[in-house]
Amino acid sequence: MLSFVLRRVAQSIVVIVLAYTAVFFVLNVLPGDPIEQQISNPENPISDQDAQVLRDYYRLSDPAIVQFGVSVQRLITGDLGYSLNSGQSVSRLMTHALPSTLALAGVAFVLAAVIGLIIALAAVFAPRRSIREVARALPPAFLSIPVFVTGLIALQFLSFGLGWVSAVRDEGFKSTLLAAIPLALPVAAPIAQVLIQGLSNTAGQPYVEVLQAKGLGKQRIIFGHLLKNGSIPTVTIVAITVGELLAGSIITETIFNRTGIGYLTETAVRNQDTPIIQAVVITVSVTFVVVNLVVDLLYPLIDPRITHSVPRAMAVPA
């Protein structure tokens, strides 16, 4: 187990290093020197003095490999550079924006997991066939409706219609919950679909009849055995949906006027603020890699039969 953990951690570090290298050279060493172009842009609000400070900071007169080495050294110390438009520290901007996005993604993830579980249980174990068919039709419907459409509907219905939450003021958890609903629906769809398949396959296994013969009730069989054994593929889907949550936050935060990573990314792309874009991409990459690493480490806890060692049949005899 220890060797597996060390191997997966090493693989994750390699992925992060490659991602940062690719992002740096794509965003900073493109033909035309995008950083210099943005600094020299007449519409850029920074002063000439601040522009020269940025040129010296980013070592624009040095070769690309030197700029990359300096960037890596600064990254290790938590220095993400400075905005090309405002001159503010990117680390400070990220620190200010990240909590809002994490809160939104966290609430959306919990909603997606709960909605996906309810749909899957209804689709497999509901007593009436009509309920099972409706439940199985919900995931494709959630996937077919864009986030901005469900976002506008939620805003119109819950805010302007019922007046439960303000569309302008930040009312804490209520505002986060309103924004999380449209973000959670397309994430809940694949969770529900995979969980439906897993529960359907598990419910047909012979051990279910053995459990029934022992006198176990339906609810105990479902929640004590079937749900645990049928949820293993769903864990993988949950890890993949993290990227969708972070990507969907860009649209959601724009609709609901939230100043998180999505809003920061939209502003940086519009203003061609390369350091902020690079910081956002790296942050998302690291988050995605770490979540997948945690999921890999959870597999043996969900099912102890899952091992990560080399199968005995593959071992070469002495």
NUKOL-630661 format. One record per residue (C-alpha): z, y, x. Coordinates in steps of 0.5 Angstrom, whole numbers, padded with zeros to 4 digits. Each point is the difference from the previous one (the first is absolute). Layout:
N
<pt up="Z" north="Y" east="X"/>
...
This chain:
318
<pt up="0000" north="0000" east="0000"/>
<pt up="0002" north="0005" east="0006"/>
<pt up="-0007" north="-0001" east="0003"/>
<pt up="-0004" north="0001" east="-0007"/>
<pt up="0004" north="0007" east="0000"/>
<pt up="-0001" north="0002" east="0007"/>
<pt up="-0008" north="-0002" east="-0001"/>
<pt up="0000" north="0004" east="-0007"/>
<pt up="0003" north="0006" east="0003"/>
<pt up="-0004" north="0000" east="0006"/>
<pt up="-0006" north="-0001" east="-0004"/>
<pt up="0002" north="0006" east="-0005"/>
<pt up="0001" north="0004" east="0007"/>
<pt up="-0007" north="-0001" east="0002"/>
<pt up="-0003" north="0002" east="-0007"/>
<pt up="0004" north="0006" east="0000"/>
<pt up="-0003" north="0002" east="0007"/>
<pt up="-0007" north="-0002" east="-0002"/>
<pt up="0001" north="0004" east="-0006"/>
<pt up="0002" north="0006" east="0004"/>
<pt up="-0005" north="0000" east="0005"/>
<pt up="-0006" north="-0001" east="-0005"/>
<pt up="0003" north="0006" east="-0004"/>
<pt up="0001" north="0004" east="0006"/>
<pt up="-0007" north="0000" east="0003"/>
<pt up="-0003" north="0000" east="-0007"/>
<pt up="0003" north="0006" east="-0002"/>
<pt up="0001" north="0004" east="0007"/>
<pt up="-0006" north="-0002" east="0004"/>
<pt up="-0006" north="0000" east="-0005"/>
<pt up="-0006" north="0004" east="0002"/>
<pt up="0001" north="0008" east="-0001"/>
<pt up="0007" north="0000" east="0002"/>
<pt up="0003" north="0000" east="-0007"/>
<pt up="0007" north="0003" east="0002"/>
<pt up="-0003" north="0006" east="0004"/>
<pt up="-0005" north="0001" east="-0006"/>
<pt up="0006" north="0001" east="-0004"/>
<pt up="0004" north="0004" east="0004"/>
<pt up="-0006" north="0005" east="0001"/>
<pt up="-0002" north="0000" east="-0007"/>
<pt up="0000" north="0007" east="-0002"/>
<pt up="0003" north="-0002" east="-0007"/>
<pt up="0006" north="-0003" east="0004"/>
<pt up="0007" north="0004" east="-0002"/>
<pt up="0003" north="-0001" east="0007"/>
<pt up="0000" north="0006" east="0005"/>
<pt up="-0004" north="0000" east="0007"/>
<pt up="0006" north="-0001" east="0004"/>
<pt up="0002" north="-0006" east="-0004"/>
<pt up="-0007" north="-0003" east="0000"/>
<pt up="0001" north="0000" east="0008"/>
<pt up="0007" north="-0003" east="0000"/>
<pt up="-0003" north="-0006" east="-0005"/>
<pt up="-0006" north="0000" east="0006"/>
<pt up="0005" north="-0001" east="0005"/>
<pt up="0004" north="-0005" east="-0004"/>
<pt up="-0005" north="-0005" east="-0002"/>
<pt up="-0003" north="0001" east="0008"/>
<pt up="-0007" north="0001" east="-0003"/>
<pt up="-0003" north="0001" east="0007"/>
<pt up="0002" north="-0006" east="0002"/>
<pt up="-0004" north="-0007" east="-0001"/>
<pt up="0001" north="-0004" east="-0006"/>
<pt up="0004" north="-0006" east="0004"/>
<pt up="0005" north="0006" east="0002"/>
<pt up="0001" north="0003" east="-0007"/>
<pt up="0001" north="-0007" east="-0002"/>
<pt up="0006" north="-0002" east="0005"/>
<pt up="0003" north="0007" east="-0001"/>
<pt up="0000" north="-0002" east="-0008"/>
<pt up="0003" north="-0007" east="0001"/>
<pt up="0006" north="0003" east="0004"/>
<pt up="0001" north="0005" east="-0005"/>
<pt up="0000" north="-0005" east="-0006"/>
<pt up="0005" north="-0004" east="0004"/>
<pt up="0005" north="0006" east="-0001"/>
<pt up="-0002" north="0001" east="-0007"/>
<pt up="-0004" north="0006" east="0002"/>
<pt up="-0006" north="0000" east="-0005"/>
<pt up="-0003" north="0007" east="0002"/>
<pt up="-0002" north="0006" east="-0004"/>
<pt up="-0004" north="0002" east="-0006"/>
<pt up="-0006" north="0003" east="0002"/>
<pt up="0000" north="0005" east="-0006"/>
<pt up="0008" north="0002" east="-0001"/>
<pt up="0002" north="-0002" east="0007"/>
<pt up="0006" north="-0003" east="-0003"/>
<pt up="0003" north="-0007" east="0003"/>
<pt up="-0004" north="-0006" east="-0003"/>
<pt up="0007" north="-0004" east="0001"/>
<pt up="0003" north="0006" east="-0004"/>
<pt up="-0005" north="0000" east="-0006"/>
<pt up="0000" north="-0008" east="0000"/>
<pt up="0007" north="0000" east="0000"/>
<pt up="0000" north="0005" east="-0006"/>
<pt up="-0005" north="-0004" east="-0004"/>
<pt up="0002" north="-0007" east="0001"/>
<pt up="0006" north="-0001" east="-0004"/>
<pt up="-0004" north="0002" east="-0006"/>
<pt up="-0005" north="-0005" east="0001"/>
<pt up="0005" north="-0005" east="0002"/>
<pt up="0003" north="0001" east="-0007"/>
<pt up="-0006" north="0000" east="-0004"/>
<pt up="-0003" north="-0006" east="0004"/>
<pt up="0007" north="-0004" east="-0001"/>
<pt up="0001" north="0002" east="-0008"/>
<pt up="-0007" north="-0002" east="-0001"/>
<pt up="0001" north="-0007" east="0004"/>
<pt up="0006" north="-0002" east="-0004"/>
<pt up="-0004" north="0002" east="-0006"/>
<pt up="-0006" north="-0004" east="0002"/>
<pt up="0004" north="-0006" east="0002"/>
<pt up="0004" north="0000" east="-0007"/>
<pt up="-0006" north="0001" east="-0004"/>
<pt up="-0004" north="-0005" east="0004"/>
<pt up="0006" north="-0005" east="-0001"/>
<pt up="0000" north="0001" east="-0008"/>
<pt up="-0007" north="-0001" east="-0001"/>
<pt up="0000" north="-0006" east="0004"/>
<pt up="0006" north="-0003" east="-0004"/>
<pt up="-0004" north="0002" east="-0006"/>
<pt up="-0007" north="-0003" east="0002"/>
<pt up="0003" north="-0007" east="0002"/>
<pt up="0006" north="-0001" east="-0004"/>
<pt up="0000" north="0004" east="-0007"/>
<pt up="0000" north="-0005" east="-0006"/>
<pt up="-0006" north="0003" east="-0004"/>
<pt up="-0007" north="0000" east="0003"/>
<pt up="-0002" north="0007" east="-0002"/>
<pt up="0006" north="0003" east="0004"/>
<pt up="-0002" north="-0004" east="0006"/>
<pt up="-0008" north="0002" east="-0001"/>
<pt up="0002" north="0007" east="0000"/>
<pt up="0005" north="0000" east="0006"/>
<pt up="-0006" north="-0003" east="0004"/>
<pt up="-0005" north="0005" east="-0002"/>
<pt up="0005" north="0006" east="0002"/>
<pt up="-0001" north="-0001" east="0008"/>
<pt up="-0008" north="0001" east="0000"/>
<pt up="0001" north="0006" east="-0005"/>
<pt up="0005" north="0003" east="0005"/>
<pt up="-0005" north="-0001" east="0006"/>
<pt up="-0005" north="0003" east="-0004"/>
<pt up="0003" north="0007" east="-0002"/>
<pt up="0000" north="0005" east="0006"/>
<pt up="0007" north="0003" east="0002"/>
<pt up="-0002" north="0007" east="-0001"/>
<pt up="-0002" north="-0002" east="-0008"/>
<pt up="0007" north="-0004" east="-0001"/>
<pt up="0003" north="0006" east="0004"/>
<pt up="-0003" north="0005" east="-0005"/>
<pt up="0002" north="-0004" east="-0006"/>
<pt up="0007" north="-0001" east="0002"/>
<pt up="0000" north="0008" east="0002"/>
<pt up="-0003" north="0002" east="-0007"/>
<pt up="0004" north="-0005" east="-0004"/>
<pt up="0007" north="0000" east="0003"/>
<pt up="0000" north="0007" east="0003"/>
<pt up="-0004" north="0004" east="-0005"/>
<pt up="0001" north="-0004" east="-0006"/>
<pt up="0007" north="-0003" east="0000"/>
<pt up="0003" north="0005" east="0004"/>
<pt up="0004" north="-0005" east="0004"/>
<pt up="-0001" north="0003" east="0007"/>
<pt up="-0003" north="0006" east="0003"/>
<pt up="-0007" north="0001" east="0002"/>
<pt up="0002" north="0005" east="0005"/>
<pt up="0007" north="0000" east="0002"/>
<pt up="0003" north="-0006" east="0004"/>
<pt up="0005" north="-0003" east="-0004"/>
<pt up="0002" north="-0005" east="0005"/>
<pt up="-0001" north="-0008" east="-0002"/>
<pt up="-0003" north="0002" east="-0007"/>
<pt up="-0006" north="0003" east="0004"/>
<pt up="0000" north="-0005" east="0005"/>
<pt up="0000" north="-0005" east="-0005"/>
<pt up="-0006" north="0003" east="-0004"/>
<pt up="-0004" north="0000" east="0006"/>
<pt up="0001" north="-0007" east="0002"/>
<pt up="-0002" north="-0003" east="-0007"/>
<pt up="-0008" north="0001" east="0001"/>
<pt up="0001" north="-0002" east="0008"/>
<pt up="0004" north="-0006" east="-0002"/>
<pt up="-0005" north="-0003" east="-0005"/>
<pt up="-0006" north="-0002" east="0004"/>
<pt up="0005" north="-0003" east="0005"/>
<pt up="0003" north="-0004" east="-0005"/>
<pt up="-0006" north="-0003" east="-0002"/>
<pt up="-0001" north="-0004" east="0006"/>
<pt up="0007" north="-0002" east="0000"/>
<pt up="0000" north="-0003" east="-0007"/>
<pt up="-0007" north="-0003" east="0001"/>
<pt up="0003" north="-0004" east="0007"/>
<pt up="0006" north="-0001" east="-0004"/>
<pt up="-0003" north="-0003" east="-0006"/>
<pt up="-0004" north="-0005" east="0004"/>
<pt up="0006" north="-0002" east="0004"/>
<pt up="0004" north="-0001" east="-0006"/>
<pt up="-0005" north="-0004" east="-0003"/>
<pt up="-0001" north="-0005" east="0006"/>
<pt up="0007" north="-0001" east="0001"/>
<pt up="0002" north="-0001" east="-0008"/>
<pt up="-0005" north="-0006" east="0001"/>
<pt up="0003" north="-0003" east="0006"/>
<pt up="0004" north="-0007" east="-0002"/>
<pt up="0007" north="0002" east="0003"/>
<pt up="0000" north="0005" east="-0007"/>
<pt up="0000" north="-0007" east="-0004"/>
<pt up="0006" north="-0002" east="0005"/>
<pt up="0004" north="0006" east="-0002"/>
<pt up="-0001" north="0000" east="-0007"/>
<pt up="0002" north="-0008" east="0000"/>
<pt up="0006" north="0003" east="0004"/>
<pt up="0002" north="0004" east="-0006"/>
<pt up="-0002" north="0007" east="0003"/>
<pt up="-0001" north="0005" east="-0005"/>
<pt up="-0007" north="0004" east="0000"/>
<pt up="0003" north="0007" east="0002"/>
<pt up="0003" north="-0004" east="0006"/>
<pt up="-0006" north="-0004" east="0002"/>
<pt up="-0004" north="0007" east="0000"/>
<pt up="0005" north="0005" east="0003"/>
<pt up="0003" north="-0006" east="0005"/>
<pt up="-0006" north="-0004" east="0002"/>
<pt up="-0007" north="0002" east="-0002"/>
<pt up="0001" north="0008" east="0001"/>
<pt up="0002" north="-0001" east="0007"/>
<pt up="-0005" north="-0006" east="0002"/>
<pt up="-0006" north="0004" east="-0004"/>
<pt up="0002" north="0007" east="0004"/>
<pt up="-0002" north="-0002" east="0007"/>
<pt up="-0008" north="0003" east="-0001"/>
<pt up="0003" north="0006" east="-0004"/>
<pt up="0004" north="0002" east="0006"/>
<pt up="-0007" north="0001" east="0004"/>
<pt up="-0003" north="0004" east="-0005"/>
<pt up="0006" north="0004" east="0000"/>
<pt up="0000" north="0002" east="0007"/>
<pt up="-0008" north="0002" east="-0001"/>
<pt up="0002" north="0004" east="-0006"/>
<pt up="0004" north="0005" east="0005"/>
<pt up="-0007" north="0003" east="0003"/>
<pt up="-0002" north="0001" east="-0007"/>
<pt up="0006" north="0003" east="-0002"/>
<pt up="0000" north="0005" east="0006"/>
<pt up="-0008" north="0001" east="-0001"/>
<pt up="0002" north="0001" east="-0008"/>
<pt up="0005" north="0005" east="0001"/>
<pt up="-0005" north="0005" east="0003"/>
<pt up="-0003" north="0001" east="-0007"/>
<pt up="0006" north="-0001" east="-0004"/>
<pt up="0004" north="0006" east="0004"/>
<pt up="-0006" north="0004" east="-0001"/>
<pt up="0000" north="-0001" east="-0008"/>
<pt up="0007" north="0001" east="0000"/>
<pt up="0001" north="0006" east="0005"/>
<pt up="0005" north="-0004" east="0005"/>
<pt up="0000" north="0002" east="0007"/>
<pt up="0000" north="-0007" east="0003"/>
<pt up="-0004" north="-0003" east="0005"/>
<pt up="-0006" north="0000" east="-0005"/>
<pt up="0000" north="0007" east="-0001"/>
<pt up="0001" north="0001" east="0008"/>
<pt up="-0006" north="-0004" east="0001"/>
<pt up="-0005" north="0003" east="-0005"/>
<pt up="0002" north="0007" east="0003"/>
<pt up="-0001" north="-0003" east="0007"/>
<pt up="-0007" north="-0003" east="-0002"/>
<pt up="-0002" north="0007" east="-0003"/>
<pt up="0002" north="0004" east="0006"/>
<pt up="-0003" north="-0005" east="0005"/>
<pt up="0007" north="0000" east="0003"/>
<pt up="-0001" north="-0006" east="0005"/>
<pt up="0008" north="-0001" east="0002"/>
<pt up="0002" north="-0001" east="-0007"/>
<pt up="-0005" north="-0005" east="-0002"/>
<pt up="0001" north="-0004" east="0007"/>
<pt up="0008" north="0000" east="-0002"/>
<pt up="-0001" north="-0002" east="-0007"/>
<pt up="-0005" north="-0006" east="0002"/>
<pt up="0005" north="-0002" east="0005"/>
<pt up="0006" north="0000" east="-0005"/>
<pt up="-0004" north="-0004" east="-0005"/>
<pt up="-0002" north="-0005" east="0005"/>
<pt up="0007" north="-0001" east="0003"/>
<pt up="0003" north="-0001" east="-0007"/>
<pt up="-0005" north="-0005" east="-0002"/>
<pt up="0001" north="-0004" east="0006"/>
<pt up="0007" north="0000" east="0000"/>
<pt up="0000" north="-0002" east="-0008"/>
<pt up="-0005" north="-0006" east="0002"/>
<pt up="0005" north="-0002" east="0006"/>
<pt up="0006" north="0000" east="-0005"/>
<pt up="-0004" north="-0004" east="-0005"/>
<pt up="-0002" north="-0005" east="0005"/>
<pt up="0008" north="-0001" east="0002"/>
<pt up="0002" north="0000" east="-0007"/>
<pt up="-0005" north="-0007" east="-0001"/>
<pt up="0005" north="-0005" east="0003"/>
<pt up="0006" north="0003" east="-0004"/>
<pt up="-0004" north="0000" east="-0007"/>
<pt up="-0002" north="-0008" east="0002"/>
<pt up="0003" north="-0003" east="0006"/>
<pt up="-0005" north="-0005" east="0000"/>
<pt up="-0005" north="0005" east="0003"/>
<pt up="0000" north="0000" east="0007"/>
<pt up="-0003" north="0004" east="0005"/>
<pt up="0000" north="-0005" east="0006"/>
<pt up="-0006" north="-0004" east="0002"/>
<pt up="-0001" north="-0006" east="-0004"/>
<pt up="0002" north="-0007" east="0003"/>
<pt up="-0007" north="-0003" east="-0001"/>
<pt up="-0003" north="0006" east="0004"/>
<pt up="0005" north="-0001" east="0006"/>
<pt up="-0003" north="-0004" east="0006"/>
<pt up="0003" north="-0006" east="0002"/>
<pt up="0003" north="-0001" east="0007"/>
